Amino acid sequence: MVCDHPRIHSFDGGVSTSQRFGSAGVEHAEAVLVEQYPRLVRLAYLTLPGSLGRHTRVLLAHKAVQRALPRPGTPAGPAAADGGTGNPHGLLTAVRARVLRAALAPSGPAAAARPLAGWPPVPPFVWGLRLWPPAGGIDEAAQLLGDAPAPVRAAFVLHHLDGLAEDEAVRVLGHAGAADPAGAVRDALGLPVGEPLLQALRRPEFDASVVSARPTDLLRRRRRARAGWAVLGTLALTLTVLAVGGPSQHPGVRSAAGPAASGALDPARLRRVPAEAWSDTARVDFTAWPARGGRTGDRALLARALGAWAAPGAITVDTTPHTASGPPGQPPQLLYAGERDGRAVVVLHEGDRVVRYTEPATGSGRRTLDIARTDEAGVTTAAALTLSRSADGASARYLLAPWIARAATRDLLRADDAGRPLDVAEDGVTGHVAVPRTTGSCTSWPVVELTSSTRIVEKHAFVLTDLGAPAPAHLTYTPLPDGPGAAPARQPREATGPEARAAWARLACGLGELRGGAYRAVNIWDYAAATLPDGAGRAVWSCTRASGWAGPGDVLVRLRSEAGPPLDVARARSTAACGRFGQHLLAGFRWRSPAGRWYLLAAGSRQVAGITATGAVRARAADRTLAAPWPGPDGPVSLTADLAGGGTVTGLDGGRGGRD
């Protein structure tokens, strides 16, 4: 589908004014800032780079908004020139520009003129608390916009959320110093953002200025306080020695001052969690893993692992997509240190990352470092890590979470496979488990089925599969809607029931396309069913969504009938479709029946009340499915659907035909 937007004119930065803020103007600006504070914080938060982390971005967003209040005598600038410093609209434009100028500074052109250009911005200091915005739309949008340039993210907020017209958004970005404001707005208009996410972001409960707070590690803070006093005492002694003896007599004293990261690279400062912490916490994730393995006390091995992380050199490094590869900013948590199959393995966790280091257990040889993104993992997505792989890549050992009570393996392609128990050592390491083949035909798809301890949840079994990353992906299933379009949405279920097993048995081989990506979970959503023309039987429409650790996911819509292999219908990458904020779906394609006739087939999700096709096929169905004869040659088709609650949805992948 093609959408025509009004022409966007380039910003003219030549406007100038000699007007300055007086005391009254500052008071008016304060009133505007206070009234618009949540919107301004949202603008700054979504504009700031995602690499800063949620805690830092929250602090910097509030800092940018609060420092946007001008002082008396400050030049009003072109942003307020048209309305004066007493005009609310002109003041809001000026304040927005000042907020954006601060949010764009870490990556914008103005940074090049600063003596510390390229250094990370310094947030306000908050002692003992970690802050983040409430769960929901604001963070979903931040993750979705994470790869877009900062001016594009700002343009997205100005136009889609603050309601500014394109030309007005261009002007505000220009006042803020963006290099190409018109181009940023054009790129923002082309972002694949669904209306459900936009509606969620506009709801009052997704107020970016509201934050959640939790304490940092209390014991670590106590140790740091003690260490801080010790450092101050050492520094005082060092200064005394230098003052008495002179620097030339004590060269070793000067060299003792290492880089700021040296504390994070000290094996003695690695965080270690008590063995039973997982059963007495509401945060069941990697932070609850104890340190396990036979070499947790081997400081030399731990030092080599930390050193390889900080300066890999010639070490083989594999980093999953959208994952920061830099050294730790604080002492990491030790998850495992031990030996398996002739290699020493160290697994560390820091913030949103898991790092796996390996080296030969004896002698010299190849060393490896794998860094994977694991932010906001939970009971299932923090349930296992791939500890090692066999030389031929046909099997792997997993390190299981301490809350896993039972483990088994089964073939996902066999819906009736009852599974086989998996041996697990006392330190949580499994025996060798077959992993899906990376070459040849897809004749089996091995998975592990884990069961959580009843100490945290009852009768909870779930399925994980190896996709090549250190963290296996969680497989789930969403069944067909129960009734008409008014029925509530159904949540993904574990891939353990009969319906889930049957669906995954037909579609599991498609997981091979996801190898090498950073995916936390893969869900099959059976969103519609229909009887095919010419006696071809019943078919089910499904959307397979691979959700990435960064937020956006990749989706593939398929049609599976009673006979024959599943057919690919449509696909999209880096999208919210088929997820929590993309629950409205429409897809269609050109299909050839067993009788040799061509049809346009289309289907929509539970809220679809009617489908319209235009282009090479012109048809209308007052239902969630459509089957219309394709009268002529292949060509583009546009699909739209009316929603029962109002509004429309367009076809995924443009609704184009061409597949049989």
VEXDREN-2710 file (C-alpha; in Angstrom, 1 decimal):
% VEXDREN-2710
k/r/px/py/pz
1/MET/0.0/0.0/0.0
2/VAL/1.2/3.5/-0.8
3/CYS/0.5/6.4/1.5
4/ASP/0.9/9.9/0.2
5/HIS/2.1/12.4/2.8
6/PRO/2.0/16.2/2.5
7/ARG/5.2/17.7/1.2
8/ILE/7.7/18.3/4.0
9/HIS/9.7/21.5/3.7
10/SER/13.2/21.9/4.9
11/PHE/13.7/23.9/8.0
12/ASP/15.0/27.4/7.5
13/GLY/17.4/28.1/10.3
14/GLY/17.9/31.7/9.3
15/VAL/15.3/33.2/11.6
16/SER/16.8/35.3/14.3
17/THR/15.5/37.4/17.1
18/SER/17.0/39.7/19.7
19/GLN/14.1/39.0/22.2
20/ARG/15.2/37.8/25.6
21/PHE/13.4/36.1/28.5
22/GLY/12.4/38.5/31.2
23/SER/11.3/37.5/34.7
24/ALA/7.7/37.2/33.5
25/GLY/8.7/35.2/30.5
26/VAL/10.6/32.7/32.7
27/GLU/7.5/32.4/34.9
28/HIS/5.3/31.7/31.9
29/ALA/7.9/29.2/30.6
30/GLU/7.9/27.4/34.0
31/ALA/4.1/27.1/33.9
32/VAL/4.2/25.6/30.4
33/LEU/7.0/23.2/31.4
34/VAL/5.1/22.0/34.5
35/GLU/1.9/21.6/32.5
36/GLN/3.6/19.6/29.7
37/TYR/6.1/17.8/32.0
38/PRO/5.0/14.2/31.2
39/ARG/5.0/14.8/27.5
40/LEU/8.5/16.5/27.6
41/VAL/10.0/13.6/29.6
42/ARG/8.5/11.2/27.1
43/LEU/10.1/13.1/24.3
44/ALA/13.5/13.2/25.9
45/TYR/13.3/9.5/27.0
46/LEU/12.5/8.2/23.6
47/THR/15.0/10.4/21.9
48/LEU/18.0/9.4/24.1
49/PRO/19.9/6.4/22.8
50/GLY/18.8/3.0/24.1
51/SER/22.4/2.0/24.8
52/LEU/22.4/4.2/27.9
53/GLY/20.0/1.8/29.7
54/ARG/16.6/2.5/31.3
55/HIS/17.9/3.9/34.6
56/THR/20.3/6.3/33.0
57/ARG/17.8/7.4/30.3
58/VAL/15.1/8.1/33.0
59/LEU/17.5/10.4/34.9
60/LEU/18.8/12.1/31.8
61/ALA/15.3/12.7/30.5
62/HIS/14.2/14.4/33.7
63/LYS/17.5/16.4/33.7
64/ALA/16.9/17.6/30.1
65/VAL/13.4/18.8/30.9
66/GLN/14.2/20.5/34.2
67/ARG/17.2/22.3/32.6
68/ALA/15.1/23.4/29.7
69/LEU/13.7/26.2/32.0
70/PRO/15.5/29.4/30.7
71/ARG/17.1/31.9/33.0
72/PRO/16.2/35.7/32.9
73/GLY/18.2/37.3/30.1
74/THR/18.5/34.1/28.0
75/PRO/17.9/34.8/24.3
76/ALA/14.4/33.6/23.3
77/GLY/15.8/32.3/20.0
78/PRO/13.8/31.6/16.9
79/ALA/11.6/28.9/18.5
80/ALA/9.7/31.6/20.4
81/ALA/10.2/34.4/18.0
82/ASP/6.8/34.2/16.3
83/GLY/4.7/34.3/19.5
84/GLY/6.9/36.0/22.0
85/THR/7.9/34.9/25.5
86/GLY/4.4/35.4/26.7
87/ASN/2.7/33.2/24.1
88/PRO/2.1/29.7/25.4
89/HIS/2.5/28.1/22.0
90/GLY/5.7/29.9/21.3
91/LEU/7.0/29.0/24.8
92/LEU/6.1/25.3/24.4
93/THR/8.0/25.3/21.1
94/ALA/11.0/26.9/22.7
95/VAL/11.0/24.5/25.7
96/ARG/10.6/21.5/23.3
97/ALA/13.6/22.7/21.3
98/ARG/15.7/23.1/24.5
99/VAL/14.7/19.6/25.7
100/LEU/15.6/18.1/22.3
101/ARG/18.9/20.0/22.1
102/ALA/19.9/18.3/25.3
103/ALA/18.6/14.9/24.3
104/LEU/20.3/15.0/20.9
105/ALA/23.6/16.3/22.2
106/PRO/25.2/12.9/22.8
107/SER/25.0/12.0/19.1
108/GLY/24.1/15.2/17.3
109/PRO/26.3/17.7/15.4
110/ALA/26.6/19.9/18.4
111/ALA/28.6/17.2/20.2
112/ALA/31.5/17.6/17.8
113/ALA/32.2/21.1/19.0
114/ARG/32.4/20.0/22.7
115/PRO/35.8/19.1/24.1
116/LEU/34.4/15.8/25.4
117/ALA/32.5/14.9/22.3
118/GLY/31.6/11.3/22.1
119/TRP/31.7/10.8/25.9
120/PRO/28.5/9.4/27.5
121/PRO/26.3/12.1/29.1
122/VAL/26.5/12.3/32.9
123/PRO/23.1/11.6/34.6
124/PRO/22.1/13.0/38.0
125/PHE/23.4/11.0/40.8
126/VAL/20.9/8.8/42.7
127/TRP/22.3/6.8/45.6
128/GLY/20.9/3.3/46.3
129/LEU/18.0/3.2/43.8
130/ARG/17.4/1.9/40.3
131/LEU/14.7/3.7/38.3
132/TRP/12.8/2.8/35.2
133/PRO/9.5/3.7/33.5
134/PRO/6.4/1.6/34.2
135/ALA/6.0/-1.5/32.1
136/GLY/4.0/-1.2/28.9
137/GLY/4.0/1.0/25.8
138/ILE/6.8/3.5/26.6
139/ASP/9.5/0.8/26.8
140/GLU/8.0/-1.2/23.9
141/ALA/8.3/2.0/21.8
142/ALA/11.9/2.7/23.1
143/GLN/12.9/-0.8/22.0
144/LEU/11.1/-0.5/18.7
145/LEU/12.9/2.8/17.9
146/GLY/16.2/1.7/19.3
147/ASP/18.0/1.3/16.0
148/ALA/16.6/4.6/14.5
149/PRO/18.8/7.7/14.6
150/ALA/18.1/10.1/17.5
151/PRO/16.4/12.8/15.3
152/VAL/14.1/10.2/13.8
153/ARG/13.1/9.0/17.2
154/ALA/12.4/12.6/18.2
155/ALA/10.4/13.2/15.0
156/PHE/8.3/10.0/15.8
157/VAL/7.4/11.4/19.2
158/LEU/6.7/15.0/17.9
159/HIS/4.4/13.8/15.1
160/HIS/2.8/10.6/16.3
161/LEU/2.5/11.2/20.1
162/ASP/2.6/15.0/20.5
163/GLY/0.4/15.5/17.5
164/LEU/2.6/18.1/15.6
165/ALA/2.1/18.5/11.9
166/GLU/5.0/17.4/9.8
167/ASP/6.1/21.0/9.0
168/GLU/5.9/22.0/12.7
169/ALA/7.9/18.9/13.7
170/VAL/10.6/20.0/11.2
171/ARG/10.7/23.5/12.7
172/VAL/11.1/22.1/16.3
173/LEU/13.9/19.8/15.2
174/GLY/15.6/22.6/13.3
175/HIS/15.5/24.8/16.4
176/ALA/17.0/21.9/18.4
177/GLY/20.0/21.8/16.0
178/ALA/19.2/18.5/14.1
179/ALA/21.3/18.3/10.9
180/ASP/18.5/17.2/8.6
181/PRO/15.1/17.8/10.3
182/ALA/13.0/17.2/7.1
183/GLY/14.7/13.9/6.5
184/ALA/14.2/12.8/10.1
185/VAL/10.5/13.5/9.8
186/ARG/10.3/11.6/6.5
187/ASP/12.1/8.6/8.1
188/ALA/9.8/8.7/11.1
189/LEU/6.7/8.6/8.9
190/GLY/8.1/5.4/7.4
191/LEU/8.7/3.5/10.7
192/PRO/6.7/0.2/10.9
193/VAL/4.6/1.2/14.0
194/GLY/1.2/-0.2/14.4
195/GLU/-1.8/1.8/15.6
196/PRO/-2.3/-0.4/18.7
197/LEU/1.1/0.6/20.0
198/LEU/0.4/4.3/19.3
199/GLN/-2.9/4.0/21.1
200/ALA/-1.2/2.3/24.1
201/LEU/1.4/5.1/24.2
202/ARG/-1.2/7.8/24.3
203/ARG/-3.1/6.3/27.2
204/PRO/-2.6/8.1/30.6
205/GLU/-1.2/5.1/32.4
206/PHE/1.9/5.2/30.1
207/ASP/3.2/8.4/31.7
208/ALA/6.9/8.5/31.1
209/SER/7.4/10.9/34.0
210/VAL/6.2/8.2/36.5
211/VAL/9.0/5.9/37.5
212/SER/9.4/2.6/39.4
213/ALA/12.1/2.4/42.0
214/ARG/13.9/-0.6/43.6
215/PRO/17.0/-0.6/45.8
216/THR/20.3/-1.7/44.3
217/ASP/22.2/-4.6/45.8
218/LEU/22.2/-3.7/49.5
219/LEU/25.1/-6.0/50.5
220/ARG/27.1/-4.8/47.6
221/ARG/26.5/-1.2/48.5
222/ARG/27.7/-1.9/52.1
223/ARG/30.9/-3.6/50.7
224/ARG/31.4/-0.7/48.3
225/ALA/31.1/1.8/51.2
226/ARG/33.7/-0.1/53.2
227/ALA/35.9/-0.4/50.1
228/GLY/35.5/3.4/49.5
229/TRP/36.8/4.2/53.0
230/ALA/39.7/1.9/52.4
231/VAL/40.5/3.6/49.1
232/LEU/40.3/7.0/50.7
233/GLY/42.7/5.8/53.4
234/THR/45.1/4.4/50.8
235/LEU/44.9/7.6/48.8
236/ALA/45.7/9.7/51.9
237/LEU/48.7/7.5/52.7
238/THR/49.9/7.6/49.1
239/LEU/49.7/11.4/49.0
240/THR/51.6/11.6/52.3
241/VAL/54.4/9.3/50.8
242/LEU/54.6/11.4/47.7
243/ALA/54.7/14.6/49.7
244/VAL/57.6/13.3/51.8
245/GLY/59.7/11.3/49.4
246/GLY/58.8/12.9/46.0
247/PRO/57.4/11.1/43.0
248/SER/60.7/10.2/41.5
249/GLN/61.6/8.0/44.5
250/HIS/58.3/6.0/44.4
251/PRO/57.5/5.2/40.8
252/GLY/55.5/2.2/41.9
253/VAL/53.1/4.3/43.8
254/ARG/52.1/6.3/40.8
255/SER/51.5/3.2/38.6
256/ALA/49.2/1.6/41.2
257/ALA/46.4/3.9/40.0
258/GLY/44.7/1.7/37.4
259/PRO/41.8/2.5/35.0
260/ALA/38.3/3.0/36.4
261/ALA/37.2/-0.4/35.2
262/SER/39.9/-2.2/37.3
263/GLY/37.4/-2.8/40.1
264/ALA/35.0/-4.5/37.7
265/LEU/37.9/-6.8/36.5
266/ASP/38.9/-8.0/40.0
267/PRO/38.0/-11.7/40.5
268/ALA/37.7/-11.0/44.2
269/ARG/34.8/-8.6/43.6
270/LEU/32.7/-10.9/41.5
271/ARG/29.1/-11.0/42.9
272/ARG/28.1/-14.4/44.2
273/VAL/24.5/-15.3/45.1
274/PRO/23.6/-17.7/47.9
275/ALA/22.5/-21.2/46.7
276/GLU/18.8/-20.9/47.9
277/ALA/18.2/-17.2/46.9
278/TRP/16.0/-18.2/44.0
279/SER/13.4/-19.7/46.3
280/ASP/13.0/-16.6/48.4
281/THR/12.7/-13.8/45.9
282/ALA/10.1/-12.2/43.6
283/ARG/12.8/-11.7/40.9
284/VAL/13.3/-15.2/39.4
285/ASP/15.9/-14.5/36.7
286/PHE/19.7/-14.6/36.2
287/THR/20.2/-12.5/39.3
288/ALA/19.0/-15.4/41.4
289/TRP/21.5/-17.9/39.9
290/PRO/24.2/-19.1/42.4
291/ALA/27.8/-19.5/41.4
292/ARG/28.3/-23.2/40.5
293/GLY/31.0/-25.4/39.1
294/GLY/34.3/-26.9/40.4
295/ARG/36.5/-23.9/39.6
296/THR/34.6/-21.0/41.2
297/GLY/37.6/-20.4/43.5
298/ASP/40.1/-20.4/40.7
299/ARG/41.1/-16.7/40.7
300/ALA/43.5/-17.1/37.8
301/LEU/40.8/-18.6/35.5
302/LEU/38.3/-15.9/36.6
303/ALA/41.0/-13.2/36.0
304/ARG/41.6/-14.5/32.5
305/ALA/37.9/-14.5/31.7
306/LEU/37.5/-10.9/32.9
307/GLY/40.6/-9.9/31.1
308/ALA/39.4/-11.4/27.8
309/TRP/36.1/-9.6/28.2
310/ALA/37.8/-6.3/28.7
311/ALA/40.5/-6.7/26.0
312/PRO/39.8/-9.7/23.7
313/GLY/42.8/-9.3/21.5
314/ALA/43.1/-12.4/19.3
315/ILE/40.4/-14.3/21.1
316/THR/37.4/-15.5/19.0
317/VAL/34.5/-13.2/20.0
318/ASP/30.9/-13.9/19.0
319/THR/28.3/-11.2/19.9
320/THR/24.6/-11.6/19.3
321/PRO/22.9/-8.8/17.3
322/HIS/22.0/-5.6/19.1
323/THR/24.3/-6.5/22.1
324/ALA/26.9/-4.2/23.6
325/SER/30.3/-5.8/23.5
326/GLY/32.2/-3.5/25.8
327/PRO/33.8/-4.5/29.2
328/PRO/31.6/-4.5/32.4
329/GLY/30.9/-1.3/34.1
330/GLN/30.6/-2.9/37.5
331/PRO/31.7/-6.3/39.0
332/PRO/29.7/-9.0/37.2
333/GLN/27.9/-11.9/38.8
334/LEU/29.5/-15.3/38.6
335/LEU/27.1/-17.9/37.4
336/TYR/29.5/-20.8/36.6
337/ALA/33.2/-21.8/36.5
338/GLY/34.1/-25.3/35.8
339/GLU/35.4/-27.9/33.3
340/ARG/33.5/-29.9/30.7
341/ASP/34.8/-32.0/27.8
342/GLY/38.4/-30.8/28.2
343/ARG/37.6/-27.1/28.4
344/ALA/37.3/-24.7/31.2
345/VAL/34.1/-22.5/31.1
346/VAL/33.3/-19.3/32.9
347/VAL/29.8/-17.8/32.7
348/LEU/29.2/-14.2/33.9
349/HIS/26.2/-12.0/34.1
350/GLU/26.2/-8.2/34.1
351/GLY/23.1/-6.0/33.7
352/ASP/21.5/-7.0/30.3
353/ARG/24.2/-9.4/29.2
354/VAL/25.5/-12.9/29.7
355/VAL/29.2/-13.7/28.8
356/ARG/30.6/-17.1/28.3
357/TYR/34.4/-17.6/28.2
358/THR/36.1/-20.9/27.3
359/GLU/39.7/-22.1/27.2
360/PRO/41.5/-25.5/27.1
361/ALA/41.5/-27.1/30.5
362/THR/45.2/-28.0/30.0
363/GLY/47.8/-26.6/27.7
364/SER/47.3/-23.9/25.2
365/GLY/44.7/-23.6/22.4
366/ARG/41.8/-21.6/21.1
367/ARG/40.0/-19.3/23.6
368/THR/36.4/-18.1/22.9
369/LEU/34.2/-15.3/24.2
370/ASP/30.4/-15.2/23.6
371/ILE/28.3/-12.2/24.6
372/ALA/24.5/-12.4/24.5
373/ARG/21.7/-10.0/25.3
374/THR/19.4/-11.2/28.1
375/ASP/17.6/-8.2/29.4
376/GLU/14.3/-8.7/31.3
377/ALA/14.7/-12.5/31.3
378/GLY/12.3/-14.5/33.5
379/VAL/11.4/-17.9/34.8
380/THR/11.5/-19.4/31.3
381/THR/13.9/-17.2/29.4
382/ALA/16.5/-17.4/32.2
383/ALA/16.0/-21.1/32.7
384/ALA/19.0/-22.4/30.8
385/LEU/22.2/-21.3/29.0
386/THR/24.2/-23.3/26.5
387/LEU/27.4/-24.2/28.3
388/SER/29.3/-26.0/25.6
389/ARG/28.9/-27.6/22.2
390/SER/30.5/-30.8/20.8
391/ALA/33.2/-30.4/18.2
392/ASP/30.9/-31.4/15.4
393/GLY/28.1/-29.1/16.6
394/ALA/25.6/-32.0/16.8
395/SER/25.1/-31.7/20.6
396/ALA/25.4/-29.3/23.5
397/ARG/25.4/-29.2/27.3
398/TYR/23.1/-26.8/29.1
399/LEU/23.5/-25.1/32.4
400/LEU/20.0/-25.1/34.0
401/ALA/18.6/-22.6/36.4
402/PRO/18.4/-23.7/40.1
403/TRP/14.6/-23.7/40.0
404/ILE/14.4/-26.4/37.3
405/ALA/13.1/-29.7/38.9
406/ARG/13.0/-32.0/35.9
407/ALA/14.4/-32.0/32.4
408/ALA/13.6/-34.0/29.3
409/THR/14.3/-34.0/25.6
410/ARG/11.9/-34.7/22.7
411/ASP/11.5/-34.2/19.0
412/LEU/9.3/-31.2/18.1
413/LEU/8.4/-32.7/14.7
414/ARG/6.7/-35.6/16.5
415/ALA/3.6/-34.4/18.2
416/ASP/3.2/-37.7/20.1
417/ASP/6.8/-37.9/21.4
418/ALA/6.6/-38.5/25.1
419/GLY/10.2/-37.4/25.7
420/ARG/13.2/-38.9/27.4
421/PRO/14.6/-37.9/30.8
422/LEU/17.7/-35.7/30.7
423/ASP/20.6/-36.4/33.1
424/VAL/21.5/-33.3/35.2
425/ALA/24.6/-33.1/37.4
426/GLU/24.6/-31.6/40.9
427/ASP/26.0/-28.3/39.5
428/GLY/23.1/-27.9/37.0
429/VAL/25.0/-29.1/33.9
430/THR/23.1/-31.5/31.6
431/GLY/24.5/-34.4/29.6
432/HIS/25.0/-33.9/25.9
433/VAL/21.7/-33.1/24.2
434/ALA/21.1/-33.3/20.4
435/VAL/20.6/-29.9/18.8
436/PRO/18.9/-29.1/15.5
437/ARG/21.0/-29.7/12.4
438/THR/22.3/-26.7/10.6
439/THR/22.7/-28.5/7.3
440/GLY/20.8/-31.1/5.3
441/SER/17.1/-31.9/5.4
442/CYS/15.0/-31.2/8.4
443/THR/14.0/-34.6/9.7
444/SER/14.0/-33.9/13.4
445/TRP/14.0/-30.8/15.7
446/PRO/15.3/-31.7/19.2
447/VAL/14.1/-29.5/22.1
448/VAL/14.3/-29.6/25.9
449/GLU/11.2/-29.6/28.1
450/LEU/11.8/-28.2/31.5
451/THR/9.6/-28.3/34.6
452/SER/9.9/-25.6/37.3
453/SER/10.1/-26.4/41.0
454/THR/6.9/-26.4/42.9
455/ARG/8.6/-23.9/45.3
456/ILE/8.0/-21.2/42.8
457/VAL/5.1/-22.4/40.6
458/GLU/3.0/-25.6/40.3
459/LYS/2.7/-27.8/37.2
460/HIS/4.7/-25.5/35.0
461/ALA/6.5/-27.2/32.1
462/PHE/7.9/-25.3/29.1
463/VAL/9.9/-25.9/26.0
464/LEU/13.3/-24.4/24.9
465/THR/15.1/-24.8/21.6
466/ASP/18.7/-24.1/20.5
467/LEU/19.0/-21.4/17.8
468/GLY/22.8/-21.0/18.1
469/ALA/22.9/-18.3/20.8
470/PRO/24.0/-18.8/24.4
471/ALA/20.4/-18.4/25.6
472/PRO/17.9/-20.9/24.1
473/ALA/14.6/-19.6/22.8
474/HIS/11.3/-20.2/24.6
475/LEU/8.6/-21.8/22.4
476/THR/4.9/-20.9/23.0
477/TYR/1.5/-21.3/21.3
478/THR/-1.7/-19.2/21.0
479/PRO/-4.8/-21.2/20.0
480/LEU/-7.6/-20.1/17.7
481/PRO/-10.1/-17.6/19.1
482/ASP/-13.0/-19.1/20.9
483/GLY/-15.8/-17.1/19.3
484/PRO/-16.7/-14.0/17.3
485/GLY/-14.6/-10.8/17.1
486/ALA/-15.8/-9.5/20.5
487/ALA/-14.0/-12.4/22.3
488/PRO/-11.1/-11.3/24.4
489/ALA/-7.6/-11.9/23.2
490/ARG/-6.0/-15.2/24.3
491/GLN/-2.5/-15.3/25.8
492/PRO/0.3/-17.5/24.6
493/ARG/0.5/-20.9/26.3
494/GLU/3.4/-23.2/26.8
495/ALA/4.1/-25.5/23.8
496/THR/3.2/-28.7/25.8
497/GLY/-0.5/-29.3/25.1
498/PRO/-1.9/-31.4/22.2
499/GLU/-2.9/-28.4/20.0
500/ALA/0.5/-26.8/20.5
501/ARG/2.4/-30.0/19.7
502/ALA/0.4/-30.5/16.6
503/ALA/1.0/-26.9/15.4
504/TRP/4.7/-27.0/16.1
505/ALA/5.1/-30.4/14.4
506/ARG/4.0/-28.8/11.2
507/LEU/6.0/-25.6/11.5
508/ALA/9.1/-26.4/13.5
509/CYS/11.5/-26.6/10.5
510/GLY/10.9/-22.9/9.9
511/LEU/12.9/-22.2/13.0
512/GLY/16.1/-22.8/11.0
513/GLU/15.7/-19.4/9.5
514/LEU/16.2/-17.8/12.9
515/ARG/19.6/-19.2/13.6
516/GLY/22.1/-16.5/14.5
517/GLY/19.6/-14.0/15.7
518/ALA/19.0/-12.7/19.2
519/TYR/15.6/-14.1/20.0
520/ARG/14.1/-14.6/23.4
521/ALA/10.9/-16.4/22.4
522/VAL/9.0/-17.8/19.4
523/ASN/5.2/-18.0/19.4
524/ILE/2.8/-19.6/16.9
525/TRP/-0.5/-17.8/16.8
526/ASP/-3.3/-19.6/15.1
527/TYR/-5.5/-16.6/14.3
528/ALA/-8.0/-17.8/11.8
529/ALA/-9.4/-20.9/10.1
530/ALA/-11.4/-21.4/6.9
531/THR/-12.6/-24.0/4.4
532/LEU/-10.6/-23.7/1.2
533/PRO/-12.2/-23.5/-2.3
534/ASP/-12.6/-26.5/-4.7
535/GLY/-12.8/-29.0/-1.9
536/ALA/-9.2/-28.5/-0.6
537/GLY/-10.3/-28.9/3.0
538/ARG/-9.9/-26.9/6.1
539/ALA/-6.9/-24.7/6.6
540/VAL/-5.5/-22.7/9.5
541/TRP/-3.8/-19.3/9.3
542/SER/-1.0/-18.8/11.7
543/CYS/1.5/-16.1/12.5
544/THR/4.9/-17.2/13.9
545/ARG/6.5/-14.3/15.8
546/ALA/10.2/-14.5/16.9
547/SER/10.5/-11.8/19.6
548/GLY/14.0/-10.4/19.9
549/TRP/15.7/-9.4/23.2
550/ALA/15.7/-5.8/21.9
551/GLY/11.9/-5.7/21.6
552/PRO/10.9/-5.8/18.0
553/GLY/10.4/-9.2/16.3
554/ASP/10.2/-10.9/13.0
555/VAL/7.0/-12.5/11.8
556/LEU/6.0/-15.0/9.2
557/VAL/2.4/-15.7/8.3
558/ARG/1.7/-19.2/7.0
559/LEU/-1.3/-21.3/5.8
560/ARG/-1.3/-24.9/6.7
561/SER/-3.9/-27.2/5.2
562/GLU/-4.8/-30.8/5.9
563/ALA/-2.7/-32.0/3.0
564/GLY/0.6/-30.6/1.7
565/PRO/3.3/-28.5/3.3
566/PRO/2.6/-25.1/5.0
567/LEU/2.6/-22.2/2.5
568/ASP/4.4/-18.9/3.2
569/VAL/1.9/-16.0/3.0
570/ALA/3.6/-12.8/4.2
571/ARG/6.5/-11.8/6.4
572/ALA/7.8/-8.6/8.2
573/ARG/10.9/-7.8/10.2
574/SER/11.4/-5.5/13.2
575/THR/7.7/-5.2/13.8
576/ALA/5.2/-5.3/16.7
577/ALA/2.8/-7.4/14.6
578/CYS/1.5/-10.6/16.2
579/GLY/2.6/-9.5/19.6
580/ARG/1.2/-7.7/22.6
581/PHE/1.0/-4.4/20.8
582/GLY/0.2/-5.8/17.4
583/GLN/-3.0/-7.9/18.0
584/HIS/-4.8/-6.8/14.8
585/LEU/-3.6/-8.8/11.8
586/LEU/-4.6/-9.1/8.1
587/ALA/-2.7/-11.1/5.5
588/GLY/-3.4/-12.7/2.1
589/PHE/-1.8/-14.2/-1.0
590/ARG/-2.4/-15.8/-4.4
591/TRP/-3.2/-19.5/-4.1
592/ARG/-3.7/-22.3/-6.6
593/SER/-6.4/-24.9/-5.8
594/PRO/-6.0/-28.6/-6.5
595/ALA/-8.3/-28.0/-9.5
596/GLY/-5.8/-25.6/-11.0
597/ARG/-7.8/-22.4/-10.4
598/TRP/-6.2/-19.3/-8.8
599/TYR/-7.7/-17.5/-5.8
600/LEU/-7.0/-14.6/-3.5
601/LEU/-7.1/-16.0/0.0
602/ALA/-7.0/-13.6/3.0
603/ALA/-7.7/-13.8/6.7
604/GLY/-7.8/-11.4/9.6
605/SER/-7.6/-11.7/13.4
606/ARG/-10.5/-11.9/15.9
607/GLN/-11.5/-8.2/15.6
608/VAL/-11.7/-8.1/11.8
609/ALA/-15.3/-7.6/10.7
610/GLY/-14.8/-7.4/7.0
611/ILE/-12.1/-7.6/4.3
612/THR/-11.8/-5.5/1.1
613/ALA/-9.4/-6.3/-1.8
614/THR/-8.5/-3.8/-4.5
615/GLY/-6.1/-4.0/-7.4
616/ALA/-5.7/-7.1/-9.5
617/VAL/-8.6/-8.6/-7.5
618/ARG/-11.6/-6.6/-6.4
619/ALA/-13.7/-8.4/-3.7
620/ARG/-15.4/-7.9/-0.4
621/ALA/-16.2/-10.3/2.4
622/ALA/-18.2/-9.4/5.5
623/ASP/-16.2/-11.9/7.6
624/ARG/-12.7/-12.6/8.9
625/THR/-11.8/-14.7/5.8
626/LEU/-12.0/-14.1/2.1
627/ALA/-11.6/-16.4/-0.9
628/ALA/-12.1/-14.7/-4.3
629/PRO/-11.3/-15.9/-7.8
630/TRP/-8.2/-14.3/-9.3
631/PRO/-9.5/-13.3/-12.8
632/GLY/-6.4/-12.2/-14.6
633/PRO/-2.6/-12.3/-14.4
634/ASP/-0.6/-11.9/-11.2
635/GLY/-0.4/-8.3/-10.0
636/PRO/-0.4/-6.2/-6.8
637/VAL/-3.4/-6.4/-4.5
638/SER/-4.2/-4.1/-1.6
639/LEU/-6.0/-5.5/1.4
640/THR/-7.8/-3.6/4.1
641/ALA/-10.1/-4.7/6.9
642/ASP/-12.6/-3.0/9.1
643/LEU/-12.3/-3.7/12.9
644/ALA/-15.3/-4.4/15.1
645/GLY/-14.2/-1.8/17.5
646/GLY/-13.7/0.9/14.8
647/GLY/-10.7/1.6/12.6
648/THR/-9.0/-0.4/9.9
649/VAL/-6.0/-2.6/9.4
650/THR/-4.0/-3.1/6.2
651/GLY/-2.5/-6.3/4.9
652/LEU/0.9/-7.4/6.2
653/ASP/3.6/-7.4/3.5
654/GLY/1.4/-5.2/1.3
655/GLY/-1.1/-8.1/0.7
656/ARG/0.8/-8.9/-2.5
657/GLY/0.1/-12.2/-4.3
658/GLY/2.5/-14.3/-6.4
659/ARG/2.8/-17.5/-4.3
660/ASP/1.1/-20.8/-5.0
END
